[in-house]
Amino acid sequence: MNVREITPFVDAATLLAGAQFADAFQIEIKDHELDARRAAERMMARQPRWAEALLSLRNLLVAPLGLKTSGANPNAPRDMIGIFPVVSETSNRLIAGFNDRHLDFRVVVDVTAPGSVRQVTVTTLVKTHNWLGRTYLAIIMPFHRLIVPALLRQVAA
């Protein structure tokens, strides 16, 4: 299945007011029963090894800066998709993400209504707060553009 980058089609002002960055990737699938939660779970069920290695490196580098890492957190909300807390959910849309000192982000998983082919779209929104957030975003962006399509392909697998 082919993942393509598309223009984000979400109300960014409602989902993350002041977001300075948005991108979106989309894939078409034939699973007529798929809802947004199951799509998000398939995406986060397993990460490619190279993505896991990058996440481990990220956690090692940002922990001394006091930023959130993806390690076990006893105070974390119960409703999680992978390492991300669920912010809101309907059958066609799941929003996950959190706010941190350097930036706030949301991952929006949209699934079109059942038909012959369903589209699954992942939109990422980011609002930076300071130079650390802007620097972090600039550094991770090339990896983000590789990781999101790789995770989205898992929805169709």
C-alpha positions in Angstrom: 0.0 0.0 0.0 1.2 3.5 -0.9 1.4 6.2 1.7 1.2 9.7 0.4 1.7 13.1 2.0 -1.3 15.3 1.8 -2.3 18.8 2.8 -3.5 18.6 6.4 -7.3 18.9 6.5 -8.1 19.4 10.2 -9.2 22.4 12.3 -5.8 23.1 13.8 -7.1 26.0 15.8 -9.5 23.7 17.7 -7.2 20.7 18.0 -4.1 22.7 19.1 -4.5 26.4 19.2 -1.4 28.2 17.9 0.1 25.2 16.2 3.0 26.3 14.0 3.5 23.0 12.3 1.2 20.5 10.6 1.6 17.7 8.2 -0.5 14.7 7.1 0.0 11.3 5.6 -2.7 9.1 4.1 -3.1 5.5 3.1 -6.0 3.6 1.5 -7.0 0.3 2.9 -9.8 -2.3 2.2 -10.6 -3.1 5.9 -14.2 -2.1 6.1 -14.4 -2.7 9.9 -11.5 -0.5 10.8 -12.2 2.4 13.2 -9.8 5.1 14.4 -8.7 3.3 17.6 -7.9 0.1 15.8 -6.0 2.1 13.2 -4.0 3.9 15.9 -3.3 0.6 17.7 -2.1 -1.0 14.5 0.2 1.9 14.0 1.7 1.8 17.4 1.6 -2.0 18.0 5.3 -2.3 17.0 7.8 0.2 15.8 10.5 -0.6 13.2 13.7 -1.4 15.0 15.4 1.7 13.6 12.6 3.8 15.0 12.9 2.2 18.4 16.6 2.9 18.4 16.0 6.5 17.5 13.4 6.8 20.3 15.9 5.3 22.8 18.5 7.8 21.7 16.0 10.7 22.0 15.0 9.7 25.5 18.7 9.5 26.5 19.3 13.0 25.1 16.3 14.8 26.4 16.0 13.4 29.9 18.8 15.7 31.3 16.8 18.6 29.9 13.8 17.7 31.9 11.6 16.8 28.9 9.1 13.9 29.0 10.4 10.5 27.9 8.6 7.4 26.8 9.6 5.4 29.8 7.1 3.9 32.3 5.2 6.7 34.1 3.1 5.6 37.1 1.1 8.9 36.8 0.3 8.4 33.1 -3.3 8.3 32.0 -4.8 4.9 31.6 -6.0 5.4 28.0 -2.8 5.3 25.9 -2.1 4.5 22.3 1.5 3.3 22.3 3.4 6.0 24.3 0.8 8.7 23.7 -2.1 9.6 26.0 -5.5 9.7 24.2 -7.0 13.2 24.3 -10.3 12.4 22.7 -11.9 9.7 20.5 -14.8 8.9 18.2 -15.1 6.0 15.9 -13.7 8.0 13.0 -11.1 10.1 14.9 -8.6 9.5 17.7 -6.5 12.4 19.0 -3.5 11.6 21.1 -0.6 13.7 22.4 0.5 15.8 25.3 1.9 19.2 26.4 5.5 19.6 27.5 7.8 22.5 28.5 9.3 22.8 25.0 6.3 21.9 22.8 2.8 20.6 22.6 1.8 18.1 20.0 -1.2 16.1 18.8 -1.4 13.1 16.6 -4.8 12.9 14.8 -5.9 9.6 13.3 -8.9 9.9 11.0 -10.7 7.0 9.2 -13.2 7.8 6.5 -16.7 6.2 6.7 -17.0 2.7 5.3 -17.1 2.3 1.6 -15.2 0.3 -1.0 -11.9 1.8 0.1 -11.2 3.5 3.4 -8.7 6.3 3.9 -6.6 6.5 7.1 -5.0 9.9 7.6 -2.5 10.7 10.3 -2.1 14.5 11.0 0.6 15.8 13.3 0.3 19.2 14.9 3.0 20.9 16.9 3.1 24.1 18.9 6.6 25.1 20.1 7.1 27.2 23.3 10.7 28.3 23.1 14.1 27.9 21.4 14.4 24.3 22.7 11.1 23.3 21.1 12.0 24.9 17.8 15.4 23.2 17.8 13.9 19.9 18.8 11.3 20.1 16.0 14.0 20.9 13.5 16.2 18.0 14.6 13.4 15.4 14.6 11.6 16.5 11.5 13.6 14.3 9.0 13.0 11.3 11.2 9.3 12.2 11.7 8.9 12.2 7.9 10.2 8.6 7.8 8.6 7.2 10.9 5.0 8.3 10.3 4.7 6.7 6.9 6.4 3.5 8.2 3.9 3.4 11.1 0.9 4.1 8.7 1.9 1.2 6.5 1.3 -1.1 9.5 -2.4 -0.2 9.4 -2.7 -1.9 6.0 -0.4 -4.9 6.9 
